[in-house]
């Protein structure tokens, strides 16, 4: 009898151990192979939808604003510290252009310059000296007040006006007038004058025959010149 009880206890212990091992194995597989796998690498964080919408909206606003901004090129020379071609938004006033070019020189005829002249398209501007104004410098654009007059042409007491400078006649323009054209410096102006003495221009395209004036430069000045 004692032997049977001993065998029965031994069997119960063995079954209990087997059940425990089986249960532990099942739990191990379920936890570590299932739930624990999710901790190895989670999904990449995504941008909230509201943020995406905001970003797209901002990009659209930026593109729309850029497309509505009309840029123009303004060539300013003569009595300014840094003559050259500068880019502005359409509607810039002359005062801002002069500031970008370093301001007027001491020789400039400052009181004859219409600083509030509004520029809406590509343009060349020449700032004369006081002596040039006294000698009969002519300007029909409304930028420079003619000597002896109290107001700018087409304006009232220097009020803002819009327009473009008069076209330059490449057959008769002086060196200084030619230098008001974008990209035409003193050396190139001299070459134009020298060329036309032997070969008068028959069309504005003929100016491309002058050394130093190619298609790119011609495109910048073709709307600013005439051949008469």
Secondary structure as UniProt FT lines:
FT   HELIX           2..30
FT   HELIX           31..35
FT   HELIX           36..39
FT   HELIX           49..68
FT   STRAND          71..78
FT   STRAND          84..89
FT   TURN            90..91
FT   STRAND          92..93
FT   HELIX           94..100
FT   TURN            101..102
FT   TURN            106..107
FT   HELIX           110..112
FT   TURN            115..116
FT   STRAND          118..119
FT   STRAND          123..127
FT   HELIX           130..134
FT   TURN            135..136
FT   TURN            147..148
FT   TURN            153..154
FT   TURN            157..158
FT   STRAND          162..163
FT   STRAND          168..169
FT   TURN            170..172
FT   HELIX           175..178
FT   TURN            179..180
FT   TURN            182..183
FT   HELIX           186..198
FT   HELIX           204..209
FT   TURN            211..212
FT   HELIX           215..221
FT   HELIX           222..224
FT   STRAND          225..226
//
